[in-house]
Amino acid sequence: MQFLTQSADRFEKMINPKLVPYRTLSTGARMPAIGLGTFGSDQVSHKAVADAVQYAASIGYRHFDCASVYGNEDQIGRVFGSLFQNGLRRDDVWITSKLWNDKHGENDVIPSCEKSLADLRIDYLDLYLIHWPFPNHHPPGCDVSARNPHAVPYIHENYMRTWRRVEELVDCGLVRHIGTSNMTIPKMKLLLRDVRIKPVANEMELHPHFQQPDFFDYLMGNGIQPIGFSPIGSPARPNRDRTPGDTSPIEDPTIREIAKRLGVHPAVVCIKWAVQRGQVPIPFSTSQYNLFTNLLAVAGQPLTTLDMETIEKLDRNCRLIKGQVFLWKDNQTWEDLWDVNGVITPA
Ligand SMILES: NC(=O)c1ccc[n+]([C@@H]2O[C@H](COP(=O)([O-])OP(=O)(O)OC[C@H]3O[C@@H](n4cnc5c(N)ncnc54)[C@H](OP(=O)(O)O)[C@@H]3O)[C@@H](O)[C@H]2O)c1
């Protein structure tokens, strides 16, 4: 593979998408090894996110992580529409969207996917994920105490009813691949036991301070590609996702030391580590400079084996996106969402 220079002095130039590695999925499809996140964390305007998508595409990004709940698929779709009109080929781009929690009902899944397709101005999705394994939803911009009065625990029969509809999306050609997000090993075991069409990917929080080694290995062992959200540690995440014990991978002295040696931002080290480990990071940015350096991180010189071993030891099991707003009864802690004892938390 040809490596680009480490520095961003080629800023403003495009990175040839052919120099960006890809992951081969269980179906044989090729997913670009880095995507652009599009969740503005309730702070960044939809227009700013759409502008970032436009710029990212112009410099060589070919993978975009969207979701109906981000509220910006229509604005992003206008950008896709114009890119495709101006010569970008649809099959050169990987587009993911997600089914939001309030659309798990059997009659809601297909219309919700159709709305994402219409908003995004495309006629198929490369990947459609069930965003959370709970039908519990929250209003945009809510705080950590928000609860859905109809919230329920994980109910496998209900999840499978939703999954069957998602499988139908593949049958009718609206979606090429399907997957999960925010799952755990015990939930995934049940799903794999009962699926007709297997998930090709699971989107999950992954960064040097939250490496989820057991789940990562389980997924890889079962041919399911981990997609890593918040790969930089989500420094601008909403207040509802902040607790006093949270740590930040880009503040980690060891990550900073490696970044200093390479002359890059610590975020770039996090992205290089992610790609070399085998997950697909989907960093968010609206800064043109950061968008460029994040893509260059993947196309450029890799970390050394020693760097990779050193970063593996930095894991602090520090989950940042805890999901408190999805809890279903009083006096629970966020750990109840994540089956930390290896069994699905009972109702
Ligand atoms: N499936 C799920 O439940 C789920 C949950 C959370 C997130 N996600 C997805 O994952 C994506 C990314 O996660 P995230 O937005 O939480 O966190 P993130 O990508 O870890 O962090 C984004 C932040 O990092 C900054 N940043 C990016 N590149 C940088 C660089 N090179 N140097 C310095 N700062 C940099 C950005 O600021 P600038 O804009 O200034 O660059 C932005 O504030 C989301 O957009 C969304 O698509 C999915």
The ligand as an SDF file (V2000), in Angstrom:
LIG
                    3D

 48 52  0  0  0  0  0  0  0  0999 V2000
  -25.0990    4.0510   17.2160 N   0  0  0  0  0  0  0  0  0  0  0  0
  -25.1300    4.9150   18.2140 C   0  0  0  0  0  0  0  0  0  0  0  0
  -25.8890    4.7620   19.1780 O   0  0  0  0  0  0  0  0  0  0  0  0
  -24.2080    6.1110   18.1820 C   0  0  0  0  0  0  0  0  0  0  0  0
  -23.9500    6.8050   19.3810 C   0  0  0  0  0  0  0  0  0  0  0  0
  -23.0820    7.8990   19.3110 C   0  0  0  0  0  0  0  0  0  0  0  0
  -22.5010    8.2670   18.1020 C   0  0  0  0  0  0  0  0  0  0  0  0
  -22.7930    7.5810   16.9620 N   0  0  0  0  0  0  0  0  0  0  0  0
  -22.1830    7.9200   15.6570 C   0  0  0  0  0  0  0  0  0  0  0  0
  -20.7780    8.0870   15.8410 O   0  0  0  0  0  0  0  0  0  0  0  0
  -20.3700    9.3640   15.3550 C   0  0  0  0  0  0  0  0  0  0  0  0
  -19.1560    9.8660   16.0990 C   0  0  0  0  0  0  0  0  0  0  0  0
  -19.3520    9.8940   17.5080 O   0  0  0  0  0  0  0  0  0  0  0  0
  -19.3500   11.2240   18.3650 P   0  0  0  0  0  0  0  0  0  0  0  0
  -19.7770   12.3480   17.5180 O   0  0  0  0  0  0  0  0  0  0  0  0
  -20.0830   10.9380   19.6200 O   0  0  0  0  0  0  0  0  0  0  0  0
  -17.8480   11.3970   18.8330 O   0  0  0  0  0  0  0  0  0  0  0  0
  -16.3700   11.5190   18.2180 P   0  0  0  0  0  0  0  0  0  0  0  0
  -16.3600   11.2660   16.7730 O   0  0  0  0  0  0  0  0  0  0  0  0
  -15.5100   10.6850   19.0990 O   0  0  0  0  0  0  0  0  0  0  0  0
  -16.0060   13.0300   18.5320 O   0  0  0  0  0  0  0  0  0  0  0  0
  -16.4320   14.0800   17.7280 C   0  0  0  0  0  0  0  0  0  0  0  0
  -15.7620   15.3460   18.2500 C   0  0  0  0  0  0  0  0  0  0  0  0
  -14.3530   15.2420   18.0820 O   0  0  0  0  0  0  0  0  0  0  0  0
  -13.8470   16.4190   17.4500 C   0  0  0  0  0  0  0  0  0  0  0  0
  -12.8110   16.0220   16.4930 N   0  0  0  0  0  0  0  0  0  0  0  0
  -12.9600   15.2420   15.3880 C   0  0  0  0  0  0  0  0  0  0  0  0
  -11.8000   15.0840   14.7610 N   0  0  0  0  0  0  0  0  0  0  0  0
  -10.8780   15.7820   15.4570 C   0  0  0  0  0  0  0  0  0  0  0  0
   -9.4870   16.0100   15.2910 C   0  0  0  0  0  0  0  0  0  0  0  0
   -8.7960   15.4580   14.2710 N   0  0  0  0  0  0  0  0  0  0  0  0
   -8.8510   16.8030   16.2020 N   0  0  0  0  0  0  0  0  0  0  0  0
   -9.5390   17.3380   17.2270 C   0  0  0  0  0  0  0  0  0  0  0  0
  -10.8630   17.1570   17.4470 N   0  0  0  0  0  0  0  0  0  0  0  0
  -11.5290   16.3750   16.5630 C   0  0  0  0  0  0  0  0  0  0  0  0
  -15.0290   17.0430   16.7410 C   0  0  0  0  0  0  0  0  0  0  0  0
  -14.8940   18.4450   16.7430 O   0  0  0  0  0  0  0  0  0  0  0  0
  -14.7510   19.2900   15.3530 P   0  0  0  0  0  0  0  0  0  0  0  0
  -16.1130   19.2750   14.7080 O   0  0  0  0  0  0  0  0  0  0  0  0
  -14.3310   20.6380   15.8330 O   0  0  0  0  0  0  0  0  0  0  0  0
  -13.7130   18.5890   14.5430 O   0  0  0  0  0  0  0  0  0  0  0  0
  -16.2290   16.6220   17.5810 C   0  0  0  0  0  0  0  0  0  0  0  0
  -16.4810   17.5420   18.5940 O   0  0  0  0  0  0  0  0  0  0  0  0
  -21.6420   10.2140   15.5180 C   0  0  0  0  0  0  0  0  0  0  0  0
  -21.5840   11.3990   14.7570 O   0  0  0  0  0  0  0  0  0  0  0  0
  -22.7040    9.2460   15.0600 C   0  0  0  0  0  0  0  0  0  0  0  0
  -22.7450    9.1660   13.6490 O   0  0  0  0  0  0  0  0  0  0  0  0
  -23.6180    6.4830   16.9820 C   0  0  0  0  0  0  0  0  0  0  0  0
  1  2  1  0
  2  3  2  0
  2  4  1  0
  4  5  1  0
  4 48  2  0
  5  6  2  0
  6  7  1  0
  7  8  2  0
  8  9  1  0
  8 48  1  0
  9 10  1  0
  9 46  1  0
 10 11  1  0
 11 12  1  0
 11 44  1  0
 12 13  1  0
 13 14  1  0
 14 15  2  0
 14 16  1  0
 14 17  1  0
 17 18  1  0
 18 19  2  0
 18 20  1  0
 18 21  1  0
 21 22  1  0
 22 23  1  0
 23 24  1  0
 23 42  1  0
 24 25  1  0
 25 26  1  0
 25 36  1  0
 26 27  1  0
 26 35  1  0
 27 28  2  0
 28 29  1  0
 29 30  1  0
 29 35  2  0
 30 31  1  0
 30 32  2  0
 32 33  1  0
 33 34  2  0
 34 35  1  0
 36 37  1  0
 36 42  1  0
 37 38  1  0
 38 39  2  0
 38 40  1  0
 38 41  1  0
 42 43  1  0
 44 45  1  0
 44 46  1  0
 46 47  1  0
M  CHG  2   8   1  16  -1
M  END
$$$$
